[in-house]
């Protein structure tokens, strides 16, 4: 059962003109990226060459925190504020881009970084898609 969609479908008020499919995809991508970035940071800390991965760990943790916050904010609709939604989506896009770029630097040597970079790219795109649907 897709609980993100089920919760949105059960919301008692109108969600306005938000694209539900994009909203669901974005929330799911944010939570997946949160988990993936946390796991990648942990894996980096277990590598023999951990000193070379300090920036990667930091971007993983920053991205995990921002993606978690984004997923949480997007899951709440009472008093919806389009300006706040735009701002948090833009922050998430920036965090995912930075983390994806950093993980790609290590992807050829560390599979966990390759997987994380892919997750960051998916989340970045899902945030862009939702942001585009909100408009100005």
Secondary structure as UniProt FT lines:
FT   HELIX           3..9
FT   TURN            16..17
FT   HELIX           20..46
FT   TURN            48..49
FT   HELIX           50..53
FT   HELIX           54..74
FT   TURN            78..79
FT   HELIX           82..106
FT   TURN            107..109
FT   HELIX           111..134
//
